[in-house]
C-alpha cells in the first residue's frame, strides 16, 4: 500500500515517528500550523487544495492520511475525490497527543483552565505568534486597540482578548517520549512560571499517530472517507462521519 500523509507541522516529530514504523510506503507533506490560525474556512481550503494536488499527481496513492484532528471544524467539508481519506477521530492535536478521545475528555473534565504545550508547540509555535496576533488581535496592547477601534470598542476587545489570563490556571506539557532532551519541557515550565500557572507533565500516547499509518484502521478510532464522500462533524456521536457529495 502507498499512503500520502498530509499533516500539521506542529506534530511533525510524532508523525515522522509513525512513518518510520509503518509497514507501508509513506510519502509525507507537512503544512504550516499557521493554516489553523486562519480559521476553519481557510484551513479547509488549504487542505482541500493539498488533497486535490495529490490526486492530480502522477504518483497514485491507495489512501491519503490526514494528520489532523477536527480542529474547530477545519476538516468538516473536506472531500475525497477518487482516493479514500483516513482521518483520526480526534478533537484536535491535543487528543492525538493523548492517544484517544476518551483520555482527552477525562483529563479535560478533571482539569479546567488548562493550557497545553508539546514539543512541537514549543519548537514551532513562537514563529507563528505574529500571524495569530494579526488574525485575532491577541497580544495587542490596550493603546493599540484603542487607536484602531476607538475608546469603548478598544477597551472591550482588550478585555476579551486577555480573558484567557484569568481563565487558565495550569500549563500541561504532553511528553510523548520522542523528545531529544529536556529543552521543550524546560521551556514549557518557564512559560508556566512566567504566567503564574501551575505546571504539570502528562505522559502522551503515540497510538493514534502509529495507527493512522498502519493500514488497519479501527472504525472506533479512524474515519475512512470513501471517494465521492465528504467529512461532516458529528460532535454528539462519533465526532466525524462521511456523507456522499451527491446527496
VOMARSE-130561 format. One record per atom (N, C-alpha, C): residue number from 1; residue in three letters; atom name; z, x, y. Coordinates in steps of 0.02 Angstrom, whole numbers, plus 50000, padded with zeros to 5 digits. Layout:
N
<NUM ala CA <Z X Y>>
...
% end
This chain:
247
<1 unk N <50000 50042 49940>>
<1 unk CA <50000 50000 50000>>
<1 unk C <50000 50044 50062>>
<2 unk N <49962 50024 50113>>
<2 unk CA <49962 50059 50177>>
<2 unk C <49991 50012 50230>>
<3 unk N <50042 50036 50265>>
<3 unk CA <50078 49996 50314>>
<3 unk C <50073 50029 50382>>
<4 unk N <50061 49988 50433>>
<4 unk CA <50067 50013 50502>>
<4 unk C <50134 49989 50529>>
<5 unk N <50174 50036 50552>>
<5 unk CA <50237 50021 50584>>
<5 unk C <50227 50022 50660>>
<6 unk N <50243 49967 50693>>
<6 unk CA <50245 49964 50766>>
<6 unk C <50318 49953 50785>>
<7 unk N <50348 50003 50817>>
<7 unk CA <50420 49999 50830>>
<7 unk C <50439 50018 50900>>
<8 unk N <50500 50001 50918>>
<8 unk CA <50527 50017 50984>>
<8 unk C <50555 50088 50983>>
<9 unk N <50542 50126 51035>>
<9 unk CA <50563 50196 51037>>
<9 unk C <50639 50204 51036>>
<10 unk N <50676 50152 51055>>
<10 unk CA <50748 50160 51058>>
<10 unk C <50779 50166 50988>>
<11 unk N <50742 50146 50936>>
<11 unk CA <50765 50154 50867>>
<11 unk C <50718 50201 50828>>
<12 unk N <50688 50247 50862>>
<12 unk CA <50638 50292 50831>>
<12 unk C <50670 50335 50777>>
<13 unk N <50730 50359 50786>>
<13 unk CA <50762 50402 50735>>
<13 unk C <50773 50363 50670>>
<14 unk N <50799 50302 50678>>
<14 unk CA <50813 50261 50618>>
<14 unk C <50748 50241 50583>>
<15 unk N <50697 50224 50621>>
<15 unk CA <50633 50205 50591>>
<15 unk C <50599 50265 50558>>
<16 unk N <50604 50323 50588>>
<16 unk CA <50574 50383 50557>>
<16 unk C <50609 50400 50491>>
<17 unk N <50674 50389 50488>>
<17 unk CA <50710 50399 50425>>
<17 unk C <50682 50352 50372>>
<18 unk N <50668 50289 50391>>
<18 unk CA <50640 50241 50344>>
<18 unk C <50570 50260 50322>>
<19 unk N <50531 50289 50367>>
<19 unk CA <50463 50311 50349>>
<19 unk C <50466 50364 50295>>
<20 unk N <50512 50411 50301>>
<20 unk CA <50515 50465 50251>>
<20 unk C <50536 50440 50183>>
<21 unk N <50570 50382 50180>>
<21 unk CA <50595 50356 50117>>
<21 unk C <50549 50303 50087>>
<22 unk N <50498 50282 50123>>
<22 unk CA <50454 50230 50098>>
<22 unk C <50410 50256 50041>>
<23 unk N <50400 50215 49990>>
<23 unk CA <50355 50236 49936>>
<23 unk C <50281 50226 49954>>
<24 unk N <50268 50200 50014>>
<24 unk CA <50200 50183 50034>>
<24 unk C <50175 50231 50088>>
<25 unk N <50110 50228 50101>>
<25 unk CA <50081 50265 50157>>
<25 unk C <50097 50227 50221>>
<26 unk N <50130 50260 50267>>
<26 unk CA <50152 50226 50328>>
<26 unk C <50125 50264 50389>>
<27 unk N <50087 50231 50430>>
<27 unk CA <50068 50256 50496>>
<27 unk C <50116 50224 50546>>
<28 unk N <50132 50260 50599>>
<28 unk CA <50182 50235 50646>>
<28 unk C <50159 50240 50718>>
<29 unk N <50175 50189 50756>>
<29 unk CA <50163 50189 50827>>
<29 unk C <50225 50163 50862>>
<30 unk N <50250 50200 50911>>
<30 unk CA <50311 50180 50946>>
<30 unk C <50295 50161 51018>>
<31 unk N <50321 50104 51038>>
<31 unk CA <50309 50079 51106>>
<31 unk C <50371 50090 51149>>
<32 unk N <50361 50095 51213>>
<32 unk CA <50416 50108 51259>>
<32 unk C <50468 50052 51259>>
<33 unk N <50530 50072 51261>>
<33 unk CA <50584 50023 51267>>
<33 unk C <50577 49983 51331>>
<34 unk N <50542 50011 51381>>
<34 unk CA <50532 49976 51444>>
<34 unk C <50493 49911 51436>>
<35 unk N <50456 49904 51381>>
<35 unk CA <50420 49842 51368>>
<35 unk C <50469 49784 51364>>
<36 unk N <50527 49795 51335>>
<36 unk CA <50578 49744 51328>>
<36 unk C <50604 49722 51397>>
<37 unk N <50611 49770 51443>>
<37 unk CA <50639 49756 51509>>
<37 unk C <50591 49716 51553>>
<38 unk N <50529 49710 51533>>
<38 unk CA <50480 49672 51573>>
<38 unk C <50486 49597 51560>>
<39 unk N <50525 49577 51510>>
<39 unk CA <50533 49506 51495>>
<39 unk C <50493 49486 51433>>
<40 unk N <50510 49427 51407>>
<40 unk CA <50481 49404 51343>>
<40 unk C <50405 49398 51346>>
<41 unk N <50378 49371 51399>>
<41 unk CA <50306 49360 51404>>
<41 unk C <50268 49426 51402>>
<42 unk N <50290 49473 51442>>
<42 unk CA <50256 49538 51445>>
<42 unk C <50266 49577 51380>>
<43 unk N <50325 49571 51350>>
<43 unk CA <50338 49605 51287>>
<43 unk C <50292 49577 51233>>
<44 unk N <50286 49512 51230>>
<44 unk CA <50243 49480 51180>>
<44 unk C <50170 49502 51190>>
<45 unk N <50148 49505 51252>>
<45 unk CA <50079 49525 51266>>
<45 unk C <50066 49598 51245>>
<46 unk N <50114 49642 51258>>
<46 unk CA <50107 49711 51238>>
<46 unk C <50105 49721 51163>>
<47 unk N <50149 49685 51128>>
<47 unk CA <50150 49689 51056>>
<47 unk C <50086 49659 51025>>
<48 unk N <50064 49602 51052>>
<48 unk CA <50003 49572 51026>>
<48 unk C <49943 49618 51035>>
<49 unk N <49941 49652 51092>>
<49 unk CA <49886 49699 51104>>
<49 unk C <49888 49756 51053>>
<50 unk N <49947 49780 51036>>
<50 unk CA <49953 49834 50986>>
<50 unk C <49932 49809 50917>>
<51 unk N <49950 49748 50901>>
<51 unk CA <49932 49718 50836>>
<51 unk C <49856 49710 50832>>
<52 unk N <49827 49682 50885>>
<52 unk CA <49754 49670 50885>>
<52 unk C <49715 49735 50883>>
<53 unk N <49741 49786 50917>>
<53 unk CA <49708 49852 50915>>
<53 unk C <49708 49880 50845>>
<54 unk N <49764 49871 50810>>
<54 unk CA <49768 49896 50741>>
<54 unk C <49720 49859 50695>>
<55 unk N <49714 49794 50705>>
<55 unk CA <49669 49754 50662>>
<55 unk C <49596 49772 50675>>
<56 unk N <49580 49795 50735>>
<56 unk CA <49511 49812 50752>>
<56 unk C <49493 49883 50733>>
<57 unk N <49543 49923 50714>>
<57 unk CA <49531 49993 50699>>
<57 unk C <49496 50001 50631>>
<58 unk N <49467 50060 50621>>
<58 unk CA <49432 50073 50558>>
<58 unk C <49480 50075 50500>>
<59 unk N <49541 50100 50512>>
<59 unk CA <49591 50104 50459>>
<59 unk C <49615 50034 50442>>
<60 unk N <49614 50016 50379>>
<60 unk CA <49635 49949 50358>>
<60 unk C <49705 49951 50329>>
<61 unk N <49745 49904 50350>>
<61 unk CA <49815 49901 50328>>
<61 unk C <49828 49840 50286>>
<62 unk N <49874 49848 50239>>
<62 unk CA <49895 49792 50197>>
<62 unk C <49948 49750 50232>>
<63 unk N <49984 49780 50280>>
<63 unk CA <50035 49744 50318>>
<63 unk C <50050 49783 50382>>
<64 unk N <50071 49746 50432>>
<64 unk CA <50095 49776 50495>>
<64 unk C <50169 49759 50500>>
<65 unk N <50211 49810 50499>>
<65 unk CA <50283 49801 50503>>
<65 unk C <50307 49811 50575>>
<66 unk N <50345 49763 50600>>
<66 unk CA <50370 49767 50669>>
<66 unk C <50442 49790 50670>>
<67 unk N <50454 49847 50700>>
<67 unk CA <50522 49874 50707>>
<67 unk C <50555 49846 50768>>
<68 unk N <50567 49781 50766>>
<68 unk CA <50597 49744 50822>>
<68 unk C <50640 49687 50795>>
<69 unk N <50688 49666 50835>>
<69 unk CA <50720 49602 50824>>
<69 unk C <50685 49550 50866>>
<70 unk N <50711 49489 50866>>
<70 unk CA <50682 49435 50906>>
<70 unk C <50682 49453 50980>>
<71 unk N <50734 49489 51002>>
<71 unk CA <50737 49520 51069>>
<71 unk C <50721 49471 51125>>
<72 unk N <50766 49422 51134>>
<72 unk CA <50756 49374 51189>>
<72 unk C <50691 49336 51184>>
<73 unk N <50671 49320 51122>>
<73 unk CA <50609 49283 51109>>
<73 unk C <50546 49323 51124>>
<74 unk N <50552 49389 51129>>
<74 unk CA <50493 49430 51142>>
<74 unk C <50444 49429 51084>>
<75 unk N <50468 49413 51023>>
<75 unk CA <50423 49410 50966>>
<75 unk C <50394 49340 50955>>
<76 unk N <50426 49289 50984>>
<76 unk CA <50404 49220 50974>>
<76 unk C <50333 49211 51002>>
<77 unk N <50288 49186 50960>>
<77 unk CA <50219 49176 50981>>
<77 unk C <50172 49229 50958>>
<78 unk N <50197 49285 50931>>
<78 unk CA <50152 49338 50905>>
<78 unk C <50113 49310 50846>>
<79 unk N <50049 49328 50843>>
<79 unk CA <50005 49302 50792>>
<79 unk C <49980 49357 50744>>
<80 unk N <49978 49339 50680>>
<80 unk CA <49945 49380 50630>>
<80 unk C <49873 49355 50625>>
<81 unk N <49826 49398 50639>>
<81 unk CA <49755 49377 50637>>
<81 unk C <49730 49380 50564>>
<82 unk N <49718 49440 50539>>
<82 unk CA <49693 49448 50471>>
<82 unk C <49739 49490 50427>>
<83 unk N <49789 49522 50457>>
<83 unk CA <49836 49565 50421>>
<83 unk C <49906 49534 50426>>
<84 unk N <49943 49527 50371>>
<84 unk CA <50010 49499 50374>>
<84 unk C <50057 49541 50417>>
<85 unk N <50102 49507 50451>>
<85 unk CA <50155 49540 50489>>
<85 unk C <50220 49535 50449>>
<86 unk N <50260 49588 50452>>
<86 unk CA <50327 49587 50421>>
<86 unk C <50377 49600 50476>>
<87 unk N <50427 49555 50481>>
<87 unk CA <50475 49558 50536>>
<87 unk C <50546 49550 50510>>
<88 unk N <50593 49593 50531>>
<88 unk CA <50663 49583 50510>>
<88 unk C <50691 49519 50542>>
<89 unk N <50733 49485 50506>>
<89 unk CA <50768 49427 50534>>
<89 unk C <50829 49454 50571>>
<90 unk N <50818 49474 50634>>
<90 unk CA <50870 49506 50673>>
<90 unk C <50867 49482 50745>>
<91 unk N <50924 49474 50776>>
<91 unk CA <50926 49452 50845>>
<91 unk C <50895 49505 50891>>
<92 unk N <50914 49568 50879>>
<92 unk CA <50891 49624 50920>>
<92 unk C <50905 49688 50883>>
<93 unk N <50899 49744 50919>>
<93 unk CA <50908 49808 50885>>
<93 unk C <50980 49820 50864>>
<94 unk N <51028 49786 50896>>
<94 unk CA <51098 49793 50876>>
<94 unk C <51108 49765 50806>>
<95 unk N <51076 49708 50792>>
<95 unk CA <51078 49680 50725>>
<95 unk C <51047 49729 50675>>
<96 unk N <50990 49758 50693>>
<96 unk CA <50958 49807 50649>>
<96 unk C <51004 49866 50634>>
<97 unk N <51037 49891 50685>>
<97 unk CA <51081 49948 50676>>
<97 unk C <51143 49931 50635>>
<98 unk N <51165 49869 50638>>
<98 unk CA <51223 49848 50598>>
<98 unk C <51204 49831 50526>>
<99 unk N <51140 49816 50514>>
<99 unk CA <51118 49806 50446>>
<99 unk C <51107 49734 50424>>
<100 unk N <51132 49685 50462>>
<100 unk CA <51122 49615 50443>>
<100 unk C <51143 49569 50499>>
<101 unk N <51115 49508 50498>>
<101 unk CA <51136 49457 50547>>
<101 unk C <51209 49438 50537>>
<102 unk N <51230 49431 50474>>
<102 unk CA <51299 49411 50461>>
<102 unk C <51349 49461 50489>>
<103 unk N <51335 49525 50480>>
<103 unk CA <51382 49576 50505>>
<103 unk C <51384 49575 50581>>
<104 unk N <51324 49568 50611>>
<104 unk CA <51322 49565 50684>>
<104 unk C <51361 49505 50710>>
<105 unk N <51351 49446 50680>>
<105 unk CA <51385 49386 50703>>
<105 unk C <51460 49390 50693>>
<106 unk N <51481 49419 50637>>
<106 unk CA <51553 49427 50625>>
<106 unk C <51584 49473 50677>>
<107 unk N <51550 49528 50692>>
<107 unk CA <51577 49575 50741>>
<107 unk C <51577 49544 50811>>
<108 unk N <51524 49509 50827>>
<108 unk CA <51518 49477 50893>>
<108 unk C <51574 49426 50904>>
<109 unk N <51589 49386 50852>>
<109 unk CA <51641 49336 50859>>
<109 unk C <51710 49368 50870>>
<110 unk N <51721 49425 50840>>
<110 unk CA <51786 49457 50846>>
<110 unk C <51792 49507 50902>>
<111 unk N <51737 49518 50939>>
<111 unk CA <51738 49569 50991>>
<111 unk C <51699 49544 51052>>
<112 unk N <51731 49502 51090>>
<112 unk CA <51700 49476 51151>>
<112 unk C <51698 49532 51204>>
<113 unk N <51647 49529 51247>>
<113 unk CA <51643 49577 51301>>
<113 unk C <51629 49648 51280>>
<114 unk N <51583 49657 51231>>
<114 unk CA <51567 49724 51206>>
<114 unk C <51496 49744 51228>>
<115 unk N <51491 49806 51251>>
<115 unk CA <51428 49837 51270>>
<115 unk C <51412 49887 51215>>
<116 unk N <51349 49891 51193>>
<116 unk CA <51332 49932 51136>>
<116 unk C <51290 49993 51156>>
<117 unk N <51302 50047 51120>>
<117 unk CA <51261 50107 51126>>
<117 unk C <51245 50133 51056>>
<118 unk N <51190 50170 51051>>
<118 unk CA <51171 50204 50990>>
<118 unk C <51140 50270 51010>>
<119 unk N <51120 50310 50962>>
<119 unk CA <51089 50374 50979>>
<119 unk C <51027 50364 51023>>
<120 unk N <50986 50314 51005>>
<120 unk CA <50925 50301 51043>>
<120 unk C <50938 50276 51113>>
<121 unk N <50989 50234 51120>>
<121 unk CA <51005 50208 51187>>
<121 unk C <51031 50264 51231>>
<122 unk N <51070 50310 51203>>
<122 unk CA <51095 50366 51242>>
<122 unk C <51038 50415 51258>>
<123 unk N <50997 50428 51209>>
<123 unk CA <50944 50479 51215>>
<123 unk C <50888 50457 51262>>
<124 unk N <50869 50393 51260>>
<124 unk CA <50810 50369 51296>>
<124 unk C <50824 50318 51350>>
<125 unk N <50883 50289 51350>>
<125 unk CA <50898 50235 51397>>
<125 unk C <50899 50256 51469>>
<126 unk N <50924 50316 51484>>
<126 unk CA <50930 50338 51553>>
<126 unk C <50863 50341 51588>>
<127 unk N <50811 50361 51551>>
<127 unk CA <50745 50366 51581>>
<127 unk C <50716 50298 51600>>
<128 unk N <50744 50245 51572>>
<128 unk CA <50718 50178 51585>>
<128 unk C <50757 50140 51637>>
<129 unk N <50811 50169 51663>>
<129 unk CA <50852 50134 51712>>
<129 unk C <50814 50117 51776>>
<130 unk N <50769 50162 51801>>
<130 unk CA <50731 50143 51861>>
<130 unk C <50689 50080 51850>>
<131 unk N <50659 50073 51791>>
<131 unk CA <50620 50013 51776>>
<131 unk C <50664 49952 51775>>
<132 unk N <50722 49957 51742>>
<132 unk CA <50768 49900 51738>>
<132 unk C <50791 49879 51808>>
<133 unk N <50805 49929 51851>>
<133 unk CA <50826 49912 51918>>
<133 unk C <50771 49878 51957>>
<134 unk N <50710 49902 51950>>
<134 unk CA <50654 49873 51987>>
<134 unk C <50639 49801 51964>>
<135 unk N <50650 49788 51899>>
<135 unk CA <50635 49722 51872>>
<135 unk C <50691 49672 51884>>
<136 unk N <50754 49695 51882>>
<136 unk CA <50811 49649 51884>>
<136 unk C <50854 49655 51946>>
<137 unk N <50851 49713 51979>>
<137 unk CA <50895 49724 52036>>
<137 unk C <50961 49755 52017>>
<138 unk N <50975 49763 51952>>
<138 unk CA <51037 49794 51930>>
<138 unk C <51041 49864 51957>>
<139 unk N <51098 49882 51986>>
<139 unk CA <51107 49948 52013>>
<139 unk C <51096 49952 52088>>
<140 unk N <51067 49899 52117>>
<140 unk CA <51055 49898 52189>>
<140 unk C <51122 49888 52226>>
<141 unk N <51128 49919 52284>>
<141 unk CA <51190 49912 52323>>
<141 unk C <51190 49846 52360>>
<142 unk N <51248 49826 52383>>
<142 unk CA <51255 49764 52421>>
<142 unk C <51211 49767 52484>>
<143 unk N <51212 49824 52517>>
<143 unk CA <51172 49831 52579>>
<143 unk C <51098 49824 52564>>
<144 unk N <51075 49853 52508>>
<144 unk CA <51004 49847 52490>>
<144 unk C <50984 49774 52479>>
<145 unk N <51026 49737 52443>>
<145 unk CA <51010 49668 52428>>
<145 unk C <51013 49624 52490>>
<146 unk N <51060 49638 52535>>
<146 unk CA <51064 49600 52597>>
<146 unk C <51003 49613 52640>>
<147 unk N <50981 49677 52643>>
<147 unk CA <50921 49694 52681>>
<147 unk C <50859 49658 52653>>
<148 unk N <50855 49652 52587>>
<148 unk CA <50796 49622 52555>>
<148 unk C <50797 49546 52557>>
<149 unk N <50857 49516 52549>>
<149 unk CA <50859 49443 52538>>
<149 unk C <50901 49405 52589>>
<150 unk N <50930 49440 52637>>
<150 unk CA <50972 49406 52686>>
<150 unk C <51045 49407 52665>>
<151 unk N <51088 49393 52712>>
<151 unk CA <51160 49399 52701>>
<151 unk C <51186 49356 52643>>
<152 unk N <51173 49291 52646>>
<152 unk CA <51200 49246 52596>>
<152 unk C <51170 49258 52526>>
<153 unk N <51104 49262 52523>>
<153 unk CA <51071 49273 52458>>
<153 unk C <51087 49342 52430>>
<154 unk N <51090 49391 52474>>
<154 unk CA <51104 49459 52452>>
<154 unk C <51173 49465 52421>>
<155 unk N <51223 49433 52452>>
<155 unk CA <51291 49436 52425>>
<155 unk C <51296 49398 52359>>
<156 unk N <51261 49341 52355>>
<156 unk CA <51261 49303 52292>>
<156 unk C <51230 49345 52236>>
<157 unk N <51173 49376 52249>>
<157 unk CA <51140 49417 52198>>
<157 unk C <51183 49476 52177>>
<158 unk N <51216 49507 52225>>
<158 unk CA <51259 49564 52210>>
<158 unk C <51316 49544 52163>>
<159 unk N <51346 49486 52176>>
<159 unk CA <51400 49461 52133>>
<159 unk C <51375 49447 52063>>
<160 unk N <51315 49417 52058>>
<160 unk CA <51287 49401 51992>>
<160 unk C <51269 49464 51953>>
<161 unk N <51238 49512 51987>>
<161 unk CA <51214 49572 51954>>
<161 unk C <51270 49621 51935>>
<162 unk N <51328 49614 51966>>
<162 unk CA <51384 49658 51949>>
<162 unk C <51437 49622 51908>>
<163 unk N <51422 49560 51888>>
<163 unk CA <51471 49521 51850>>
<163 unk C <51488 49555 51783>>
<164 unk N <51438 49590 51755>>
<164 unk CA <51449 49623 51690>>
<164 unk C <51507 49671 51691>>
<165 unk N <51522 49699 51750>>
<165 unk CA <51575 49749 51754>>
<165 unk C <51643 49718 51738>>
<166 unk N <51651 49653 51751>>
<166 unk CA <51713 49620 51733>>
<166 unk C <51708 49584 51666>>
<167 unk N <51646 49570 51644>>
<167 unk CA <51636 49536 51580>>
<167 unk C <51647 49583 51522>>
<168 unk N <51620 49644 51526>>
<168 unk CA <51627 49692 51471>>
<168 unk C <51694 49728 51475>>
<169 unk N <51724 49737 51417>>
<169 unk CA <51789 49771 51413>>
<169 unk C <51788 49829 51363>>
<170 unk N <51734 49835 51326>>
<170 unk CA <51731 49886 51274>>
<170 unk C <51660 49911 51265>>
<171 unk N <51654 49975 51248>>
<171 unk CA <51590 50004 51230>>
<171 unk C <51595 50025 51157>>
<172 unk N <51550 49999 51116>>
<172 unk CA <51548 50015 51045>>
<172 unk C <51486 50058 51031>>
<173 unk N <51498 50116 51004>>
<173 unk CA <51444 50161 50984>>
<173 unk C <51430 50151 50910>>
<174 unk N <51367 50133 50894>>
<174 unk CA <51348 50122 50824>>
<174 unk C <51320 50187 50796>>
<175 unk N <51356 50215 50749>>
<175 unk CA <51339 50279 50719>>
<175 unk C <51308 50268 50651>>
<176 unk N <51245 50287 50642>>
<176 unk CA <51210 50272 50580>>
<176 unk C <51212 50328 50529>>
<177 unk N <51233 50387 50549>>
<177 unk CA <51237 50443 50502>>
<177 unk C <51178 50490 50505>>
<178 unk N <51129 50475 50547>>
<178 unk CA <51072 50521 50552>>
<178 unk C <51073 50561 50618>>
<179 unk N <51129 50555 50655>>
<179 unk CA <51135 50593 50717>>
<179 unk C <51139 50668 50701>>
<180 unk N <51105 50711 50740>>
<180 unk CA <51105 50783 50726>>
<180 unk C <51172 50816 50740>>
<181 unk N <51211 50787 50785>>
<181 unk CA <51276 50815 50803>>
<181 unk C <51315 50759 50839>>
<182 unk N <51367 50778 50875>>
<182 unk CA <51410 50726 50906>>
<182 unk C <51394 50714 50980>>
<183 unk N <51336 50740 51004>>
<183 unk CA <51322 50734 51075>>
<183 unk C <51315 50662 51099>>
<184 unk N <51284 50619 51057>>
<184 unk CA <51273 50550 51077>>
<184 unk C <51339 50511 51079>>
<185 unk N <51380 50523 51029>>
<185 unk CA <51446 50490 51029>>
<185 unk C <51487 50512 51089>>
<186 unk N <51485 50577 51105>>
<186 unk CA <51523 50603 51162>>
<186 unk C <51498 50572 51227>>
<187 unk N <51433 50565 51235>>
<187 unk CA <51405 50535 51295>>
<187 unk C <51427 50462 51302>>
<188 unk N <51426 50426 51247>>
<188 unk CA <51448 50356 51249>>
<188 unk C <51522 50351 51266>>
<189 unk N <51563 50396 51238>>
<189 unk CA <51634 50396 51252>>
<189 unk C <51647 50410 51326>>
<190 unk N <51609 50457 51355>>
<190 unk CA <51617 50473 51426>>
<190 unk C <51597 50414 51469>>
<191 unk N <51545 50377 51449>>
<191 unk CA <51525 50318 51487>>
<191 unk C <51580 50265 51486>>
<192 unk N <51612 50256 51429>>
<192 unk CA <51667 50208 51424>>
<192 unk C <51725 50227 51470>>
<193 unk N <51742 50291 51471>>
<193 unk CA <51795 50315 51516>>
<193 unk C <51776 50302 51588>>
<194 unk N <51714 50317 51606>>
<194 unk CA <51690 50308 51674>>
<194 unk C <51696 50235 51697>>
<195 unk N <51684 50188 51651>>
<195 unk CA <51686 50117 51668>>
<195 unk C <51755 50086 51656>>
<196 unk N <51800 50124 51628>>
<196 unk CA <51867 50097 51615>>
<196 unk C <51869 50050 51556>>
<197 unk N <51825 50061 51507>>
<197 unk CA <51821 50017 51449>>
<197 unk C <51852 50051 51388>>
<198 unk N <51873 50010 51341>>
<198 unk CA <51895 50035 51275>>
<198 unk C <51834 50063 51239>>
<199 unk N <51844 50112 51197>>
<199 unk CA <51788 50142 51160>>
<199 unk C <51801 50137 51085>>
<200 unk N <51748 50119 51048>>
<200 unk CA <51754 50115 50976>>
<200 unk C <51690 50141 50943>>
<201 unk N <51697 50172 50886>>
<201 unk CA <51639 50194 50846>>
<201 unk C <51634 50148 50786>>
<202 unk N <51575 50119 50776>>
<202 unk CA <51563 50074 50721>>
<202 unk C <51510 50105 50675>>
<203 unk N <51525 50106 50611>>
<203 unk CA <51477 50134 50564>>
<203 unk C <51418 50086 50555>>
<204 unk N <51357 50111 50566>>
<204 unk CA <51298 50069 50558>>
<204 unk C <51274 50067 50486>>
<205 unk N <51218 50033 50477>>
<205 unk CA <51189 50023 50410>>
<205 unk C <51113 50025 50417>>
<206 unk N <51081 50069 50380>>
<206 unk CA <51009 50079 50386>>
<206 unk C <50968 50035 50339>>
<207 unk N <51001 49987 50306>>
<207 unk CA <50968 49946 50256>>
<207 unk C <50907 49908 50280>>
<208 unk N <50911 49878 50340>>
<208 unk CA <50855 49839 50366>>
<208 unk C <50796 49884 50384>>
<209 unk N <50810 49943 50410>>
<209 unk CA <50756 49990 50426>>
<209 unk C <50718 50011 50362>>
<210 unk N <50756 50029 50312>>
<210 unk CA <50725 50052 50250>>
<210 unk C <50691 49994 50213>>
<211 unk N <50722 49935 50216>>
<211 unk CA <50691 49877 50184>>
<211 unk C <50626 49857 50216>>
<212 unk N <50620 49868 50282>>
<212 unk CA <50560 49849 50318>>
<212 unk C <50498 49885 50291>>
<213 unk N <50508 49946 50267>>
<213 unk CA <50451 49986 50243>>
<213 unk C <50451 49995 50167>>
<214 unk N <50491 49955 50133>>
<214 unk CA <50496 49960 50061>>
<214 unk C <50439 49926 50025>>
<215 unk N <50410 49874 50056>>
<215 unk CA <50359 49834 50023>>
<215 unk C <50387 49778 49981>>
<216 unk N <50452 49778 49969>>
<216 unk CA <50486 49724 49932>>
<216 unk C <50528 49685 49982>>
<217 unk N <50498 49636 50014>>
<217 unk CA <50529 49603 50071>>
<217 unk C <50568 49541 50050>>
<218 unk N <50633 49547 50049>>
<218 unk CA <50678 49492 50032>>
<218 unk C <50674 49439 50087>>
<219 unk N <50660 49377 50067>>
<219 unk CA <50650 49323 50116>>
<219 unk C <50710 49311 50160>>
<220 unk N <50770 49325 50134>>
<220 unk CA <50830 49313 50175>>
<220 unk C <50837 49364 50232>>
<221 unk N <50805 49421 50225>>
<221 unk CA <50811 49474 50275>>
<221 unk C <50747 49487 50315>>
<222 unk N <50689 49465 50287>>
<222 unk CA <50625 49479 50319>>
<222 unk C <50580 49417 50319>>
<223 unk N <50541 49410 50371>>
<223 unk CA <50491 49357 50376>>
<223 unk C <50423 49388 50364>>
<224 unk N <50386 49361 50317>>
<224 unk CA <50317 49381 50306>>
<224 unk C <50272 49328 50339>>
<225 unk N <50234 49350 50389>>
<225 unk CA <50190 49305 50427>>
<225 unk C <50119 49312 50401>>
<226 unk N <50093 49262 50366>>
<226 unk CA <50026 49268 50338>>
<226 unk C <49972 49267 50393>>
<227 unk N <49912 49288 50377>>
<227 unk CA <49857 49282 50425>>
<227 unk C <49849 49210 50450>>
<228 unk N <49829 49205 50513>>
<228 unk CA <49819 49140 50546>>
<228 unk C <49884 49101 50554>>
<229 unk N <49939 49139 50561>>
<229 unk CA <50004 49109 50575>>
<229 unk C <50035 49146 50634>>
<230 unk N <50084 49114 50666>>
<230 unk CA <50120 49144 50721>>
<230 unk C <50195 49141 50708>>
<231 unk N <50232 49184 50743>>
<231 unk CA <50305 49184 50738>>
<231 unk C <50334 49132 50785>>
<232 unk N <50381 49092 50761>>
<232 unk CA <50417 49044 50803>>
<232 unk C <50492 49057 50794>>
<233 unk N <50529 49044 50847>>
<233 unk CA <50602 49053 50845>>
<233 unk C <50635 48993 50812>>
<234 unk N <50683 49007 50768>>
<234 unk CA <50722 48955 50735>>
<234 unk C <50796 48976 50736>>
<235 unk N <50826 48979 50796>>
<235 unk CA <50894 49006 50802>>
<235 unk C <50946 48966 50764>>
<236 unk N <50932 48902 50752>>
<236 unk CA <50981 48860 50717>>
<236 unk C <50977 48866 50641>>
<237 unk N <50928 48903 50617>>
<237 unk CA <50916 48906 50545>>
<237 unk C <50910 48979 50522>>
<238 unk N <50849 49001 50511>>
<238 unk CA <50836 49068 50483>>
<238 unk C <50815 49117 50538>>
<239 unk N <50826 49100 50600>>
<239 unk CA <50812 49140 50660>>
<239 unk C <50738 49140 50679>>
<240 unk N <50694 49157 50631>>
<240 unk CA <50622 49156 50644>>
<240 unk C <50586 49125 50584>>
<241 unk N <50528 49096 50599>>
<241 unk CA <50487 49066 50546>>
<241 unk C <50413 49076 50565>>
<242 unk N <50369 49059 50518>>
<242 unk CA <50297 49064 50530>>
<242 unk C <50266 48995 50530>>
<243 unk N <50221 48983 50577>>
<243 unk CA <50184 48920 50578>>
<243 unk C <50110 48934 50588>>
<244 unk N <50068 48890 50562>>
<244 unk CA <49997 48900 50567>>
<244 unk C <49974 48897 50640>>
<245 unk N <49924 48937 50656>>
<245 unk CA <49900 48937 50725>>
<245 unk C <49851 48880 50739>>
<246 unk N <49829 48845 50687>>
<246 unk CA <49782 48790 50697>>
<246 unk C <49815 48721 50692>>
<247 unk N <49882 48720 50697>>
<247 unk CA <49917 48656 50694>>
<247 unk C <49924 48627 50763>>
% end
